[in-house]
């Protein structure tokens, strides 16, 4: 079947992935492979803008790649690689920075948010982050970038940079990427308040053992208004129930929804059922991860082969860019 075009997406190397990563991105990455030529990148250079030590960078990159492969990324058809292994991206980043107004970069809401998060480390890379992101996308002649609605301004800014470059140098060397809006749920952590993430230690890792998963689930906050087992609950405000709707069979979800409202089922039992269903859902992933992890060199070989394929695409793009610039 002919593919609809090329998709690009990248993620910072955060190590072993959690439920939020899976539901927010990885699940979509896997599904897109059926219809698109997919290019997926672990963006280690982006990570340098906010981390102060690189001691765990290589291991985090490996763990992320291992999780992606175990989740269903097919390296025989999908280009999976590490950002820094394709040096053309930094060349294009530098060139695109020449057509990007500094004022626009510092006005971006994402930059202001990063400043709030990293007040002691406002570096040049942090300011130029969107330009490097644009270089990531257009270097591989990406037709489509999957994003949630909150990320749409990032892609529109990338499109502006492409238009500025093509207009200034009277060329069509760079392809203007299109947005593919995706339904990216906000997955709350075990605290039931903040978005799931490692920095808050409110996450559940995909590769955790069944016992570790069960323990984390039992720490999850349920309906905050339900104080006693005999109190009726409200599944509509319960984070555990929101997860049940994803990982639990429909007939059981209906039962939990009904019985919780009349105190027919308690929060402890509700969490035990979720832990059981979550572990069952993750069994195939964990089995594949264990099998792939027996030969770590194979994972690195996949990443190196992906980079080789990515460099082939990148060099064609850069040849067009250099010609447009009339570089000697």
N, C-alpha and C positions, 0 to 999 in steps of 0.2 A: 504494500500500500504506500502510495506517495505521501511524503511528509508535508505538513502545512507550512513549514518554515523552520527557522532556527531559534531556539530559546536559550537565553543566557540567564544564569543566576549564580550568585556567590554568597558565601557565608564565612564569617570569621572563625578561626579554629579554636573552639571552646572545649575540645575534649569530648568525653563521653556525652552523648546526647540524651535529652530528657523528653518527657511527654510533650512539653510545650514546643520543642524543636520539631518533633515528629508531626504533631497535628498542624503546626503553623507553616511548615515548609517541606519536610522530607516526604511526607505522604503525597504532596502535590508534585514534587520532583519525580517521584516514581511514576505517577499517573501520566505526566506529560510525555514520557518516553514513547507512549503508544502512538502519539500523533505528531511529534516534533523531533527534529534533530537537536538533541540537547547538549549544551555545554555548561558544565557545572564546575565551579572553581572554589577552592579553599583559599580565602584571601588573607594570606599571612602578612602581606605588606600593610593592609588596612589595620591589622591588629597592632602594629607597631605604634600607631598614633596614640594609644591609650595605655599600653602596658609598660611597666618600668623594668621588667626582666623577661628575658626570652628563654629562661631555663626550661620551661615546660612546653615551649612552642612546638618542637618537633613531635613530642609525645602526644600533645593535644591534636596535632594535625593527623597523626596516625589513627588515634582513637575515633576522630570524627569520620575519617574515610572508611574505617572499619564498620562503623554504624551505618553509614550511607549504603555501603555494599550489602550489608546484612539486611537492610530494609528493602532492597530490591533495585538499586541502581545497577544497570547492566553495562559494564565497561566495554563490552564488545561492540556496542552501538552508541554509547554515550561517552562524550569526552569529559573525563574527570581528571583534574590536575590541580597543582599548587600554583597560585598566582605568581610568585617570584621566579618560578621555573620558566616563565615566558618573559624575557627582559624587554621585549618590544612594548610591553604595557607601560613601562616607565618612560620610554622614549615618547610614546604617544601622549602620555600624561603631561610631559614637559611642553610639547607642542600645543596641546589644547589649552594649557594655562595661559598662553599668549593671547588667546581670544576670549578669556574669561575675566570679566570685571571683578576686582577685589571686593567692591561694595556689595555685589550680589552674593558673594560667598559668605560674607560676615552677616548679611541680613537673613540668611536661611534659618528657619526655626530649628533645624537639626543642629546647626553649628551652635546656636545659642544654648540648646539643651546640653550639648557636649561640654560647653564652657562651664555650665553649672555643675556637671558631673566631674569635671577635671580641672578645677580652678588652679591647681598648682602645676599644670602641664599643658598650657596653651601653646602648642607647637605649630610650625608651618604645615606639617602633614595633616593636622587636624583641620586647618583652614581649607587646605586643598583636597580634602577627602572626596567631595563630590566630583572633582575633576578626574581623580584617579578612578572613581566609580564609573564615570562616563567612558574613560579609556577602556576599562574592563568590558563594557557592553559593546562598544562600536568596533573594537579591535577584531572581534570574531564575527563581524557582519551579522549581528543578531537582529532578527526581525521582531522578536517579541521578548518582553521582560515581564514575568509574572510578579505582580505586586498587590498588596492589600490597598484599600482605598486611602489609608493614612500615608502610604508611601508614594502616592501618585505625584506629589510635587517634586520628588527626587528625579523621576523619569522625565517630567516636563522640563526640568532644568537641564538634564542631559540633552534633550532635544534642542533646547536653545543653544547650547554649546555647539552642537553639530551644525545647526543652521548658520551660526556665526562663522564657523570655520569654512563651510562650503561657500558662503556668500563672499567672504573676504578673499578667498583664493580662487573664486570662480570655478568650482569643481563639484563633482558629485562623488568624491572619493569616500565620504563617510555616509553610512546609511542611518537615517533617522529612526530610532527604535520606537516600536509601538508598545503600549501598555496592554497587558492581559490581566484584567481585574480578577482576583481570586478571592474566594471566601476564606479568610484567615481568621480563625477564632482566637479570641483573647483567652488563653488558658491560664486560669488562676493557679497559684501554688497551693501547698498544703495549708497555708494560713487562711485561704479563702478570701484574701484581700488584694494582694499584689500579684502582678504577672509572674508566672513561674520562671525562676531563674536561679542560676548557681550562686550569684552574688548575695542573694537573700537566703540561701540554703533552704528554699521552700520547694525544691524540685523532686521528681521521681525519675531516676535514670532508667532508660530502656534496658540496659544491660545489667541492672541490679539482680541479685538472686531473688528467688521467690520469697524467702524469709525477709530480706531487706525491703522488698516491695511491700510486703504485708505490714511491716512495722511502720513504714512511711504513710501508708494509707490509713492506718489506725490513728495517726497523728493529725489527720485532716480535720479541718473545722467544717461542721455541718450547718444546720439551721441555727444561727446565733440566738434566736428567740426561744428555742426549745431547751428548757432547763432540766426537765425530768423525763424519764422513760414514758410516763403516762400522759405527757403533754402531746397534743396533736402537732405535727410538723408541717412545714411548708416547703415542698420540694422545689418550688420555683426560685427560692433563694439559697438553695443548698448546693454547694460546689461538688459534693460527692455525687449528688443526683445528676448534675450536668455531665459528669464523667460516665455515669451509668448509661446515659443516652448514647454514648459513643461505643462503649465496650461490652454492654450487656444485651442479651437477646431481647427483642421487642416485647415479648409477652411478660418477661420478668420486669422490664421497665414499667409496664402498665401496672403490674401488681405492686411494685414499690411505690409508685405515684399514688395509688389508691390507699394502700395500707398506712403509709406515712401520715397521711392527712387525718386519719382516725386513730393514730397511736397503735395501729396493729403491728407495726414493725418499729424497732428502736434504731437509734443511730449506730450503735455498735454492730448490730446485725447487718445493717445497711452497708457499713464499711467492710465487714467481713466478706459479704457477697461481692462487693466491688473488687476487693483484692483478689478474690478467687477468679473472677472473670478477666481482670487485667492480666494476671499471670498466665491464664490460659491463652489469651490473645497474643501475648508476647512470646509464647513457647517457640513458634517457628523462627522468629527473629533471633532469639537467643541461641537456638541450635545452629542457625546459619553463621552467626557471629563467632561461636566457638569453633566451628569448622574452618572458617576463613582465617581466624586468628592463629591457627596451628602453623601457618606458613606466612609470617609477617613480611618476608621479602616479596611475596606475591602482591601484597597491598602496595608496597613501594614501586614494584614493577608496573602496576596498573597506573599509578600516579605519574610515573616517568613516561610511560607510553602515551598517556593522555596529554602530557605537556608537549611531547614531540608532535602529536597531531595538531595541538593548539598552535604551536609555533609555525606550522605550515600555513595555517589560515592567517595568522598574525602577520607573517612576512609579506603575504600578498597585499594585505591592507596597507602596510607601511610603505610598500613600493608605490602604491597609488598616492599616498599622503606625501611622500618625498617628491614625487613628480609634480604634484600640485604646488608644492612649496618652491619648486625649482631649485632645490638644494644642489650644490655642486658635487 
